[in-house]
Amino acid sequence: MDQAIAKADTLIEAMGWIRRFRGKTTVIKLGGSLLDDEVALMHILLDVIFMESVGMKPVVVHGGGRAINRALAESGIEPNFIRGRRVTDKPTLDIVQRVLAGELNVFLTEEIERLGGRAMNLSFNTTNVLFGDKLVDDVGDDLGFVGEVTHVDRSVIEGLSYTDQVPVIPSMCEGPDGAHYNVNADTAAMAVAQSLGAEKLVFLSDVNGVRRDKDDPSTIIHTLSSREAKQLIVDGVIDSGMIPKVEACLETLGRGVRKVHIVDGRLRHSLLLEIFTTSGVGTEIHQ
């Protein structure tokens, strides 16, 4: 009986947050090692289904770097990166498109359906919603078929959300000449969140958030204003690989998204714990 009452108390705590975010859009960026972790991925997708079931409008944007690297290795192609961005020549693009806009996009959609939800994959093979241009690198490096999103077809995404389906979008875009481009998944998710005026953008990562000591998970900072985050960068508390992620969060906040979260997707039901509990489990950054 005590366990049953505890479960009821948890639902009551969640009720206020459910009412607050009902009808609001949350963009979830999924990628990296999480796509290779079957158990973590299952719980993430169950969280997404729960969010949709209680009236939220989740949108999934995914990458798939590890799966792409495996496919490249099978084809005898050596991956090449410049400052963290994959150099994408035509043979690499063909594999990226097959894996990202094909296999992974279909797999995630089918998994949501298998777990009891409703989803629609949006890709070049069905309905494309991301459009853009070839990325011009700041220092003039030619990255090949790498692009940046300049336009999102929000009407298609919102139409699916209003029919209780979860849009699943790969991080690729189509250029004005019909060419296809590989896009960084973080920046693709940012573009989608900004276009939709999302309540939240959640980066599912393999770290638990912004930490005062990057090597100590217990020093996580649960809530940061944009001003505080900028000061932590200046002070060196936020450094190395966390700097571009936090700067991306700040840029997104400046373009209409209300809150950005960095959450450890390996934690069971981390999405629900971050959104529907008072304390949360990751870092929330707000204006």
N, C-alpha and C positions, 0 to 999 in steps of 0.2 A: 504493500500500500504506500509506504514512504517513497519507493521508486516511482510509482505512478503519480503521486502528488508532485514530485520533483519534475517529472516530465510536463505536467500541467503548468507548473510555475515557469518553466522554460518557454512554453507556448505563450503564456501571458506576457512575458518579457518581450517576446518577438512580435506580439500583436501591434504594439505601438509603432515599431519600425515598419511592419508590413503595411499598416495604414498610411504611413508617411510616404513610402516609396511606391505604393500601388499606382500603376499607370505611368511610372517614370522609367526612362530607358537607362540601362546599365550596359556598357560595352566591356567585354571581357577579352583581354588579349591572352591567347593560349599558345604556348610553343615551347621550344627548348627541350630539356630533359623530361618535362611532364608528359609529352606525347609518347615517350618510351616507357613510362611507368604505368602499367595497366591498372593497378589498384588506385593510384592517385587520380588517374584520368577518369575512372569510373565514378569516383566520389565527386569530382568536379562537375561532371555531366549530370549527376543526380542533383547537385546543388542548382545547376542551371534549370533543370526541369522543375524543381521546387519553386524557384523564383518566378518562372512563368506561371506556375499553378496558382500562386497567390496574387497574381495580377501585375507583377513587374514585367518589363519588356527587355529581356536579356538579348544581346547580340554578340555572337562569338566571332572574333577575328583571329586567325591562326597562321603561324609560320610552320616550320618543319625542317629546320636545318640538319638535324641528325639523319632523318630519313633521306634527305637529299644527298648527304655525304655518302651514305651507304649505297644509294643508287649510282652515284658517280663512280665509286670504287668498283662496283660490279661492271661498269662500262669502261673501266681503265682510264678514267679522267681524274686528274689531280685537282682538288679544290684550290682556289687561289683567292686570297683576301687582301684587300687594301684598307687599312684603318677600320677593320671590323666589317667591311661590306664585301659581299661575295662578288668577285669579278665574273660576269655572266656572258660568255661568248655563246654563239648559236647552239653548239652541242650541249652546253650546260643549260641553256634556256629550255631546250626540248625536254631535258630530264626534270628541271624544276617545275615546268608546267605539268608534266605527267604525274609527278609525285604530289605537288602542292595543290594544283587546281583540279587534279583528277583523283588519285587514290586517297590522299588524306582527307580531302574535302568530303568525298563520298563516305569514307569510313566514319568520320565524326558525326555526320548526319544520320547514318544508319545506326550508330551506337545510341544516339539520343532517342531514336525511334524504338530501338530494342529495349531501352530502359523505361519506356512508357511515355516518352514525350513526343512532341511533334516538331519537326525541323525541316528546313529547306536549304540545300546547298546552292550557293550563288557563285558561279564561276563562268569561265569562257564557254564551258560545255553546257551550261543551262542559261542563266541570266547574269550577265556581268554588271556589277554596280560600282566598280572602282575605275576611274579614268584619270589619266595623267600624262606626263611627259618624261622623256629621257632625263635622268638625273645628271646635272652638270656639277662635277666635283669642285669643291672650293679651290683646290690647287691644280685643277686641270687634268687630273688622271681620268683616263677613259675606262669606265667600269663595264662597258658593253651594254647589254640589255638590262640595265638597272634603272628603275624609274622612281618617280615621286608622285603621289596622288594629288591632283588638283581639283577634282570634282567627284562627288559621291552621289549616286542616284538614290536619294533618300526616300523617294516615293515608293520604290520597290521594297526597301527594308521596312518602312513603316507599314506598308500594306500587309506584309507577312506578320509583323508583330500584332497588328490589330485582328488578325485571324488566328491568334494564339499559336503561332509557329515561331521557332527560334531560327533566325537567319544565321547561316554559317558561311563565313567569307574568307577565302584565302588571300594572302598578302601578295597579290599580283594586280597590275592595272593594264588597261588598254590605252594606247596612244591615239592621237587624232588620225594617224595614218593606218590604224588598225594593227600596229605592231604591239606585241605583248612584252611586258616588263616585269622583272622581279623587284619586289618592294620590301624594305625592312619592315618586319611585322609590327614593331613598336610604333613606327611612324604611320603605318596603315591604320592601326587601331586609333591613333590620335586623330587622324583625318575623319574617320567614321564617327567618333565621339563628338568632334566639333561640329560636323555637319548635322548630326541629329540633335544637337543641344543636350547631350546626355547629362543626367543627374550625376552619374558616376562613370569613371573609367578605371578598371581594375587590371593592373599588371600582375599576372600570376608568375611568380619567379621561383628560384630555388634558394632564396634567402628570406628571412621573416620580416624584412623591412629595413628602414633606416636605423642605424645603431650609433650610439655615442662611442662605442668601441667596436670597430668593424669585425673583430675576432670573437666578440662575446655576444651571443644571441640574446642574453638576458638584459642587455642594455638597449633594447629596442625602444624607439620613440614612437608612441602610438598616435600622437596628433601633432601636426606641424602647420603653422601658417606659412604662406609663401614668403613672408618677410623673414621668419625664423629659419626657413630652409636655406634662403640665400645667405644668411649670416653663418650658418653651419658650413657652407661651402667655403666662405671666406676664411673661417677659423680652421679649416682643414679637418673638421670632424667628418664631413662627407667628402670622400676622396676617391681616387682611382675610378673603377668601373661604375660606382654608384652615381658619380657626378652627371654623366650624360642622361641617365635614367631620371634623376631628380630634375634636371634642367628641362627634360621633355615634359615632365609633370607640370612644371611651372608654366611652360609655354602653352600647354593645353588649358590650364586654368585661365590664362589670359585670353582665351578664345571662346569662352562661354560654358565650358564644362565646370560643374559646381565643385566636385571633389574627385581627387585621384588617389587610388590606393595601391600600395605595393604589398603583396601578400605571398606567403610561402604556400604554393599550390600543393606541396607534398603533404601538408597537414590535412588530416581527414576532415572534410566538410569546412575547409578554411573560408570558402566564399560565404557560407551561411553564418559562420561565427563572426566574420568581419562586418557583415551588413546588418545582421539581426540580433546582435548582442551589444550591450552598452559599452563594454571595454574594447571589443574587437581583438584581432590577433595580429594585425599588420600595422603599417603606417598609413595614416590618412593625411593627405596634404590638401589644404583649402586656402582660399584667398584671405 
